[in-house]
Amino acid sequence: MDKAAGKNSADAELFPRIEPFARRMLDVGDGHKVYYEQCGNPVGMPVVVLHGGPGGGCSPAMRRFFDPDKYHIILFDQRGCGRSRPHASVEANTTWDLVADIERIRAAVGVDRWIVFGGSWGATLSLIYAQTHADRVAWLVLRGVFLGTQGELDWFYGGGAGRFFPELWARFTDLIPQEEHDDLIAAYHRRLFSGDRVEETAYAKAWAGWENALASIEGNGAMIDSPAEYARAFARLENHYFVNRVFLDDSQQVLDNMRAIAHVPGTIVQGRHDMICPPHTAWALHKSWPTSEFRMVPKAGHALSEPGIAAELVRTMNRLARQRATLGL
């Protein structure tokens, strides 16, 4: 679940355009090659950026939350999306495959510990990675928290969010026969994986459009028509993960395992009016995590491009840069 940063970002508070100093394709096995890039200062504080979706891919705007003189910025496209190959593939594509890929990238860029920065699904993946490799994480910076629970999926795909946007919800659900409305994730799954490329793309655009329309507090209710290839990867991967309950053993697995990172500090940045990932989830995470700090942004939705969220993330990263010695980075 996510909406990438775009033209509405708080550009005045972000850093100038940052170009990568290295781009690589990493063979991670299982027929997958994962794209990753490095920006900023090669000897700066290492930070890895985990994009949302699953299936969203990283974008140049995601580089701009970090002072390039002080940070060694690592971004990558998760399996099946962005510049990673094969495109839109769900084979050998699970949460645990992605956790293993993050470790492979860490080794490839030669850092021992890093800050992990993720939003929406990227926040989920950040937490699971940290719980699996706590010794590699110096700080977690999370935005628009999603924990992969059934309740969160029910909210967004079961009609909760639709009560606030009934006209958009109708456009999303009217494509599915009434008898299948009891499980829209499964109904869309049948069509996103039908084998008919035209049908898959049409339903992928509807899936992506529903989420994108609710991402920003400034949204005007328009269903954004995403490019076909982007929509197909985004929708297929996201749906694949949600059909499989994010490949967790239990819906509450992330919260139940917070003791594994009780010593790892972190910052949670949450939009007050987030319709995709409502704030109660971020608050529950904060209450179960004694070393976390909580930043509620009053006039903001879900998107990374929300000015208040962007500004808070920049303030957080600037503060952490000043604490480099205490973080041991």
VMD Tcl script that draws the C-alpha trace (Angstrom):
set ca {
  {0.00 0.00 0.00}
  {1.54 3.27 -1.03}
  {1.59 6.36 -3.17}
  {5.01 7.57 -4.26}
  {6.26 11.08 -3.65}
  {5.45 13.42 -6.50}
  {5.17 17.03 -7.53}
  {3.29 18.01 -4.35}
  {6.26 17.24 -2.06}
  {7.47 20.01 0.20}
  {10.23 20.81 -2.30}
  {11.42 23.90 -0.43}
  {12.41 21.70 2.49}
  {13.92 18.88 0.47}
  {17.38 18.62 -1.00}
  {18.41 19.39 -4.58}
  {18.12 16.73 -7.24}
  {20.29 13.77 -6.30}
  {21.72 11.45 -8.95}
  {22.99 7.92 -8.20}
  {26.71 7.30 -8.21}
  {26.10 3.59 -8.83}
  {23.34 1.46 -10.36}
  {23.39 -2.32 -10.28}
  {21.31 -5.40 -11.05}
  {21.81 -8.03 -8.33}
  {21.11 -11.67 -9.12}
  {19.24 -12.87 -6.02}
  {18.41 -16.33 -7.34}
  {15.03 -17.90 -8.13}
  {15.23 -16.30 -11.58}
  {15.07 -12.76 -10.12}
  {17.40 -9.81 -10.66}
  {16.88 -6.87 -8.33}
  {17.76 -3.30 -9.29}
  {19.47 -1.15 -6.65}
  {21.16 2.23 -6.67}
  {23.42 4.24 -4.40}
  {23.32 8.04 -4.00}
  {24.86 10.73 -1.84}
  {28.09 10.26 0.08}
  {29.69 6.78 -0.15}
  {31.11 7.22 3.35}
  {28.02 8.89 4.78}
  {25.48 7.39 7.15}
  {23.95 4.40 5.36}
  {20.16 4.39 4.92}
  {18.12 1.90 2.93}
  {14.75 2.96 1.51}
  {11.96 0.37 1.32}
  {9.17 1.39 -1.05}
  {5.51 0.58 -0.68}
  {3.01 -1.56 -2.48}
  {4.12 -4.32 -2.60}
  {4.89 -3.51 -6.21}
  {5.30 0.27 -6.07}
  {8.98 0.51 -7.00}
  {11.36 3.28 -5.97}
  {11.44 6.71 -7.59}
  {13.93 9.62 -7.82}
  {11.76 11.61 -5.37}
  {12.54 9.05 -2.66}
  {16.20 10.14 -2.68}
  {15.33 13.65 -1.62}
  {14.66 13.15 2.08}
  {18.36 12.77 2.86}
  {21.18 15.32 2.87}
  {23.47 13.91 0.13}
  {26.55 15.22 1.90}
  {25.74 13.25 5.03}
  {23.92 10.13 3.84}
  {24.85 7.06 1.81}
  {21.41 6.42 0.28}
  {20.49 2.95 -0.98}
  {17.24 2.38 -2.88}
  {16.01 -0.73 -4.67}
  {13.04 -2.10 -6.57}
  {11.61 -5.13 -4.83}
  {11.14 -8.35 -6.78}
  {8.85 -8.07 -9.78}
  {8.49 -4.28 -9.96}
  {10.24 -1.15 -11.18}
  {13.46 -2.04 -12.96}
  {13.78 -5.46 -11.31}
  {13.18 -8.47 -13.51}
  {11.12 -10.45 -14.39}
  {8.48 -7.72 -14.37}
  {5.17 -8.34 -12.55}
  {6.33 -11.83 -11.55}
  {4.94 -13.38 -8.36}
  {7.03 -16.54 -8.55}
  {9.42 -16.87 -5.59}
  {8.11 -13.51 -4.40}
  {7.30 -13.50 -0.68}
  {7.99 -11.32 2.33}
  {10.81 -13.63 3.32}
  {12.38 -13.49 -0.14}
  {12.43 -9.68 0.18}
  {13.98 -9.84 3.67}
  {16.74 -12.04 2.25}
  {17.22 -9.62 -0.67}
  {17.68 -6.69 1.73}
  {20.50 -8.58 3.42}
  {22.06 -9.39 0.05}
  {22.01 -5.70 -0.88}
  {23.52 -4.72 2.49}
  {26.40 -7.10 1.87}
  {26.79 -5.94 -1.74}
  {27.15 -2.27 -0.76}
  {29.48 -3.15 2.11}
  {27.73 -1.65 5.15}
  {27.51 -3.31 8.54}
  {24.50 -1.45 9.99}
  {22.11 1.09 8.54}
  {19.01 3.18 9.09}
  {15.92 1.54 7.59}
  {13.41 4.00 6.07}
  {10.05 2.69 4.85}
  {6.47 3.75 4.34}
  {3.18 1.85 4.08}
  {4.12 -1.69 2.94}
  {7.70 -0.45 3.24}
  {7.02 0.07 6.96}
  {5.75 -3.50 7.26}
  {8.83 -4.83 5.50}
  {11.12 -2.59 7.59}
  {9.69 -4.02 10.81}
  {9.89 -7.62 9.65}
  {13.45 -7.13 8.42}
  {14.42 -5.52 11.74}
  {12.81 -8.31 13.74}
  {14.81 -10.82 11.68}
  {18.11 -8.89 11.62}
  {17.97 -6.56 14.61}
  {21.76 -6.35 14.82}
  {21.83 -4.66 11.40}
  {19.41 -1.84 12.22}
  {20.54 1.39 13.89}
  {17.18 3.23 13.61}
  {13.80 2.69 11.96}
  {11.98 5.58 10.26}
  {8.43 4.55 9.40}
  {5.62 6.42 7.66}
  {1.94 5.56 7.09}
  {2.13 2.34 9.07}
  {0.68 -0.89 7.65}
  {1.13 -4.12 9.64}
  {-0.40 -6.65 7.25}
  {-3.33 -7.54 9.51}
  {-6.69 -8.84 8.36}
  {-8.39 -5.86 9.95}
  {-6.41 -3.45 7.78}
  {-7.27 -5.39 4.63}
  {-10.93 -5.51 5.65}
  {-10.91 -1.74 6.15}
  {-9.61 -0.96 2.68}
  {-11.08 -3.81 0.65}
  {-14.15 -4.61 2.71}
  {-15.97 -1.29 2.59}
  {-14.60 0.70 5.54}
  {-12.77 3.32 3.51}
  {-15.53 3.06 0.92}
  {-18.00 4.64 3.33}
  {-16.05 7.89 3.00}
  {-15.73 7.65 -0.79}
  {-18.91 5.87 -1.93}
  {-18.68 6.96 -5.56}
  {-15.10 5.69 -5.87}
  {-15.92 2.50 -3.99}
  {-18.77 1.88 -6.44}
  {-16.38 2.21 -9.38}
  {-14.03 -0.29 -7.75}
  {-16.72 -2.81 -6.83}
  {-19.04 -2.50 -9.83}
  {-16.48 -4.33 -11.95}
  {-17.11 -7.45 -9.83}
  {-20.40 -9.41 -9.84}
  {-22.40 -8.96 -6.64}
  {-22.04 -12.61 -5.66}
  {-18.25 -12.13 -5.33}
  {-18.38 -9.00 -3.17}
  {-17.80 -10.97 0.03}
  {-14.09 -11.23 -0.89}
  {-12.98 -8.55 -3.33}
  {-9.30 -9.38 -2.95}
  {-9.99 -12.92 -4.17}
  {-12.32 -11.66 -6.90}
  {-9.68 -9.31 -8.25}
  {-7.07 -12.06 -7.94}
  {-8.97 -14.24 -10.39}
  {-8.94 -11.44 -12.94}
  {-5.42 -10.14 -12.33}
  {-4.08 -13.64 -12.95}
  {-6.51 -14.77 -15.65}
  {-3.84 -15.15 -18.33}
  {-5.63 -12.61 -20.52}
  {-3.27 -9.62 -20.71}
  {-6.03 -7.17 -21.67}
  {-8.26 -8.27 -18.78}
  {-5.37 -8.27 -16.32}
  {-4.40 -4.72 -17.28}
  {-7.97 -3.39 -17.05}
  {-8.45 -4.76 -13.54}
  {-4.93 -3.70 -12.55}
  {-5.75 -0.10 -13.44}
  {-8.94 -0.27 -11.36}
  {-7.04 -1.75 -8.39}
  {-4.30 0.88 -8.55}
  {-6.82 3.66 -9.18}
  {-8.81 2.91 -6.02}
  {-5.71 3.17 -3.85}
  {-4.20 6.20 -5.58}
  {-7.45 8.14 -5.34}
  {-7.39 7.91 -1.53}
  {-3.68 8.52 -1.00}
  {-3.62 12.29 -0.52}
  {-5.71 14.55 1.67}
  {-5.73 16.97 -1.27}
  {-7.24 14.37 -3.61}
  {-10.27 15.53 -5.59}
  {-11.81 12.09 -5.91}
  {-10.37 11.39 -9.34}
  {-9.32 7.84 -10.16}
  {-5.80 8.22 -11.53}
  {-5.16 6.21 -14.70}
  {-1.76 4.64 -14.07}
  {0.45 3.50 -16.97}
  {-0.43 -0.06 -17.94}
  {2.86 -1.75 -17.08}
  {3.17 0.03 -13.74}
  {-0.44 -0.78 -12.81}
  {-0.08 -4.43 -13.79}
  {3.01 -4.96 -11.61}
  {1.62 -2.94 -8.71}
  {-1.79 -4.65 -8.68}
  {-0.57 -8.20 -9.27}
  {2.13 -8.02 -6.60}
  {-0.02 -6.25 -4.04}
  {-2.91 -8.63 -4.59}
  {-0.59 -11.65 -4.48}
  {0.72 -10.56 -1.09}
  {-2.74 -9.80 0.27}
  {-4.27 -13.09 -0.92}
  {-1.43 -14.79 0.96}
  {-1.91 -12.61 4.09}
  {1.52 -11.04 3.55}
  {3.12 -14.47 4.10}
  {2.92 -14.12 7.87}
  {2.02 -17.01 10.15}
  {-0.45 -14.88 12.05}
  {-2.25 -11.63 11.35}
  {-0.76 -10.06 14.51}
  {2.75 -11.38 13.91}
  {4.49 -8.00 13.65}
  {3.05 -6.65 16.91}
  {3.56 -9.98 18.68}
  {7.28 -9.92 17.79}
  {8.05 -6.35 18.84}
  {10.08 -7.64 21.77}
  {12.73 -8.62 19.20}
  {13.41 -4.94 18.48}
  {12.50 -3.41 21.84}
  {16.04 -2.01 22.00}
  {16.04 -0.59 18.45}
  {14.99 3.10 18.36}
  {12.60 4.42 15.77}
  {10.41 7.27 14.56}
  {6.81 6.86 13.37}
  {5.38 9.59 11.12}
  {1.64 9.29 10.56}
  {-0.95 11.37 8.72}
  {-3.99 12.15 10.88}
  {-6.35 11.68 7.92}
  {-4.73 8.61 6.36}
  {-7.61 6.72 4.69}
  {-5.47 3.82 3.47}
  {-3.67 3.06 6.73}
  {-5.69 4.70 9.54}
  {-3.70 6.12 12.49}
  {-4.85 3.61 15.11}
  {-2.45 1.05 13.62}
  {0.54 3.38 13.97}
  {-0.54 4.21 17.51}
  {-0.79 0.50 18.43}
  {2.73 0.01 17.07}
  {4.04 2.94 19.11}
  {2.44 1.64 22.31}
  {4.07 -1.76 21.83}
  {7.51 -0.27 21.07}
  {9.09 1.50 24.08}
  {11.99 3.00 22.12}
  {9.82 4.64 19.46}
  {8.79 8.27 19.04}
  {5.45 9.18 17.48}
  {4.85 12.13 15.13}
  {1.23 12.75 14.12}
  {0.94 15.15 11.17}
  {-2.36 17.03 11.59}
  {-3.35 17.82 8.00}
  {-2.07 14.87 6.03}
  {-3.23 11.66 4.43}
  {-1.17 8.64 3.39}
  {1.11 9.79 0.60}
  {4.82 10.38 0.97}
  {4.20 13.52 -1.09}
  {2.05 15.16 1.61}
  {3.91 18.40 2.53}
  {3.55 17.87 6.29}
  {4.77 14.29 6.11}
  {7.68 15.19 3.81}
  {8.76 18.01 6.12}
  {8.60 15.80 9.22}
  {10.66 13.09 7.52}
  {13.29 15.63 6.47}
  {13.47 16.99 10.04}
  {13.89 13.45 11.36}
  {16.68 12.58 8.94}
  {18.50 15.86 9.60}
  {18.33 15.20 13.34}
  {19.65 11.66 12.93}
  {22.53 12.98 10.83}
  {23.55 15.13 13.79}
  {23.46 12.03 16.01}
  {25.78 9.95 13.86}
  {28.32 9.35 16.61}
  {25.71 8.08 19.06}
  {24.21 5.75 16.42}
  {27.56 4.17 15.71}
  {27.32 4.79 11.97}
}
mol new
graphics top color blue
foreach p $ca { graphics top sphere $p radius 0.5 }
foreach p [lrange $ca 0 end-1] q [lrange $ca 1 end] { graphics top cylinder $p $q radius 0.2 }
display resetview
